[in-house]
Amino acid sequence: MSEPTEFSESGQPIYRHSAPKKEFEFAIGDEQSIQIISDHIEKHLGAPATVFHELISDQVHIDVHIIEPTDARPFYTLITSGMSDKPMNVPAGAEELRYAELVICLPPDWPMTQEEWKKDENSYWPVQSLKFLARFPHEFDTWLCLDHTVPNGDPPEAFGNTKFCCAMLGAVSTAPQEFWHLKVNDEKTINFFGLYFIYREEMDLKMKKGAEALWERLEKQGVTELLDPKRKNAAKKLFGLF
């Protein structure tokens, strides 16, 4: 993994990726891995109603398991499988974080059919972002972990019709901690991370004061990986920022 050339005011490394480092590599899903992850999902969150499969995959084959709203979990839950088919290029000392999958939750009235996604791109961007970020570390020969942020372009642009412009990885707050890690064998443990979408000011706060300062504000507002496109900006105060 390349060394960072920049650091934020809080001391966090900044990596800039202008283009994928790898040429297209056709990938197919690992059936055994898909089943192991599916069993883990069903055990802790419920049985997925459907799985969206990719037709053509680069580097890794990303499927999205979708759990429909229930009384216990009154929202959609989307979990990737395939990101963990290959190890990420983690720095020395972080070998236990080489394998990961991503989770996002969507409101119960969110459009969830491919027909609806084709009609309105503003309803597809969370799924598109989930798949993009699951493939991202393998395309760019890097890694993703807790507190990592990935802006939507440089300069960052808004996701869909929201004012969010950056994705950040955090804990899967809506799930029991037993779900957070899946030990496959002595060499492989899959870590499940929640996908949070944040505002430009929140990203700036993290860069200036660190991830802990941002998480403190998000937690006070009850922000989880359950997407609320109109939630309050945690980095804004009545008379200014931070």
N, C-alpha and C positions, 0 to 999 in steps of 0.2 A: 504494500500500500504506500502511495506517495506521501511525503511529508507535507503538512500544511504550510502554506506560504503567508497566511495571515492569522491574526488572533483578534478576537473581540475584546472590548474594553473589560469584560469580566474574565478574560484569560482563556476563553474557549477557542479551540482551533477552528479555522474556517477552511473548507475545501471547496474549490471551484471546479466544476466539471462542465466542459464546453461540448463534449461529444463522447459517445460510448467508446471505451477502450478496446472493445472486442468486436470482431466481425460476427455477422449473423451465424448462429449455431442452432440448427433445428433440434428441438427437445421434445420428448414424449414423457407423459406422466409415469411416475413410479407407482404401480398399483399397490404394492405392499405399503408404501409410505402413505398413500392416500387413505388406505383402510385404517392404518394405525391412527392417523390424525382424525378421521371420521369417528372412530370408536371413542377417542378422547373427547371430542366435541359432544357426542351423544351422552357420555357419562356425566359430564359436568354442566352442560347447557341445554341439552335436548337434541332430538334427532333433526338433522337438516331436512327441510321439505324438498329441496332441490339443490343441485350442484351445477353451476355454470362452467362448462368446459371450454377451453380454448381450442380453436381449429388449427391454428398455426402458432407455434411457440418458439421464441428465441431465448437461448441460454437455459431457461427452466420453464416447465409447463405449469402455468398458474391456473388453478381452479378456485372457484369461490363457492363455499358452502353457505347456504342461506337457511337460517332458522326463522320461521314465521313468528309473529307476536303470540304470546300466551298470557295467561293471567299472571304467571310468575315473572315473565319477562315481556312486558307489553310493548315491544318494539322489535324490529327486524335486527338480527345479528348476522353479520357477514364475516366469515373467516377464510383466509387463504390456505391453500395447501400447494406445495411445489417450491416455494421460496426456500424451504429447508432441504430440498433435494441436493443442493450443493452448499459447501461451507462458504461463509463470507470471508473476506480478506481482513481479519481483525488484527489489531496491533498485538505485540507480544504481551502476554499476561492476561489477555482477554479470550483465551481459547474456549472458555465455557460459553461464550456468546456467539460462536460461529454459525449457529443454526437458529433461524427465527421464522415466525409466521405473523401475520397482521390481522387485527380485528377492528371492525367499526360497527356501530349500531345506528340504525336509521329510524325515524319516527314511523308509527304504525300506518300512517296515511301516505307514506312515500311511494311514488310510482315504482313498481318492481318488476315489470315485464319488459322484454326486449322491444316490444311494439311501442310501449310508452317511451322508452329511452330513445328510440329512433325519432319519435315525434318531437321530443323536447330534450335537448342536450343538457339543460339545467337539472334534469333528474338523474343523469347518468354520471356526472363528474365524480361523485364519491366512489363509485365502483371503479371508474377509470383510474382514479388516483390510487386506490387500493392495489390494483393490478400493476400500475406503473411503479409504485414504491416497492412492491414485492420483487420485481425484476431488477430494480435500480442497482442494488449492490453488486449483482452479477454482471450487469452491462458495464458498469464503471469500475469494477475491480475494487470495491470499497466495502463499507459495512454500515449497518443501521442498528441503533440500540436506544435505550431509554435516554430521553432528553435531546436526542438528535432532531434537528429541524432541517426541512428541505423546502426552500421557497419555490413558488410556482413560477419559475423563470427568473431571469436576471436582466433587468429589475423584475421583481415579483408582480404577477398579475392576479386579479381576482379569480377565484374558483366559481364557475357558473355565474349565477346572478346574486352571489353573496359578496361580502366585503372581506372574506377570509383570503389570505394570499400565501399561506405557509402551512405545511403539515409538520406535526411534531409527534414523536413517539413517547408514550407514557404507559402506565399500568393499565391493565384491563379492569377498570374499576367496577364494572357491572357484573363481573364474574368472581367466583370464589378463588382464593389463592391457589387451591389445588389445580386449577386449570392453567395457571400461568406457566408451568414448566411440564414438559413431557419427556421423561427419560426413555429413550428408545433402546439404548444399550450403554455400556461403559464409555464408549467413545462419542456418543451423540445424545445431547439433550436439546430439545426444541423449546425455545423461549417464545411465548406469545405476547405481543406488544399491542396496546391500543393505539389507534390512529386518531389524533386530535387535529382539528383545523383551527388556526389562530389568525388574529388580525396583525396588520403590519406593526402597530404600536406594541402589541404583545411580543412580537419577535424582537423589536428594538429593545424592549425591557429585558428580555432574556440576554441579548447580546451585551447590554450595558451592566446588568446587575447579576446575571447568572440564572440558571434554570430554577433554582430553589425559590428565588424571588417571584418568578412567574407562577410556579406551581402553587405557591402559598395563596396567591390571588385567585387562581382558577378554582382551587379547592374551596375557598370561601364562597364562591358563587355556585358551588355544586357542579362544576363542569366535569363531564366524563367523556368517554368515547362515543356517547350517544349524541349524534349531531343535532344541534339546534342552530339553524342558519341565522336566526335573529337574536341570538343571545347578546348580553351586554359585553362591551369591550372591557376586559379586566384591567387593562393598562391605562384607562382613561379615568380621570377624576373630574369633578365639576369645573375646576379652574385650570386644567392642564393635564399633562401626562406625568406618570410615575408618582 
